[in-house]
């Protein structure tokens, strides 16, 4: 892909001791200003191994709701959404949780975005 830009997602793996003071980052290359980031694309470039269940957080009134994403062709819509990814490992008694923060929220942090 001849990337013309990127989207930056910050994420923490909560049960690994990560926190928002020192998040992980995932650069999503995009090839045009109208490039649609889909669930399938996120799955294909996400750096952690495992089977993930993806949910998108949407504002609803004074709170929010979680929308479960189930199709790889689903487009991740608003850059203001926070994504939550959960991985269930068969045979283990824990769930790995990853929280993602989109680029618009990353601008509110003290990080230099490249």
N, C-alpha and C positions, 0 to 999 in steps of 0.2 A: 504494500500500500504506500503510495506516495503521499505522506502526511502533510497537510497544509496547516494543521493545528492539533490541539489536543484538549481533552477534558481531564481534570485531575480529580480523582476520588481518594479521600483519606479514609482509612479504616483502622479499627482496633479489633483485636481478638480478645474478647473480655475474659475468657477463662485461661488465657496465657499470661495474664497480668498486664496487658496493654492498657493504656489510658489515653485520653485526648490531649494530654500534655506532650506525649511523644507518639503520635500515630504513625501507621504505615501509610505509604502512598502508592497508588496505582495510576500510571499515566495511560490514558486511552487515546491512541492516535485517531484522528478523524481526517478524512480526505476532502471534505468540503464543508462550507458553513451550514448546509442543511443536512449533514450526515445524521442519521438516526441511530442512536445507540440502542441495540435490542438486547433482550435477555440472553439470547444465543451468543451474541458478540461478547458480552460480559463473561459468560461461561467459558468461552474459548480462550480468553486472555487472563482470567483470574489466576493468580500465582499459587494459590493454596490447593493441594490435592484434596479430593473428597467429593461427596455428593451433597449438593447444596439446595436448599429451599429458599427462594428469593421472595422478599416482600418489600413493597414500597410504602413509605409513610406519606400520607396525604393530610393536609390541613382539613379539619372538619369542625366548623363552629369555633369554639375557643380551645379545642383540643385537636386530636388527630385520630385517624384510623389506619390500620394496616391493610394494604391490598396485596393479596397473594398473587404472584406472577407464575403462570403455569406453562405458557407457550413460548418457545424460543423466538418467535417472530414478534413478540410484544415489545413495543417501543417504550423506553423509559422516558417519561414525558417531561416534567418540570425540573429544571436544574435546582430548584429550591427543595426538592424532596430529599429525604434522608433514606438510604437503602439499608435494610437489615438482611443479612444472609445467615442462614443456619445450616449446619452440616450435622447429620446424624450418622455416626459410624456404627455399623452393625456389629453387635457383640460387645460393645463398650457401653458403659452406663452414664455417658455424658453427651451433651450436645455442644458442639463448637459454634460459637456465635461471633459474627463479624458485623460491625456497624460501619457503614460507609457515609462519608460526607462529600457532597458535590463541590465543584470548584467555587461556586458562588459563596458558599459558607466558608471555604478555605481562605478566601480573601479577608475574612474577619479574624484570622489567626495571625501570628507573627512570623509565618513562614515566607521565604522567598519562593515565588512560583516561577519556574523556568519555562 
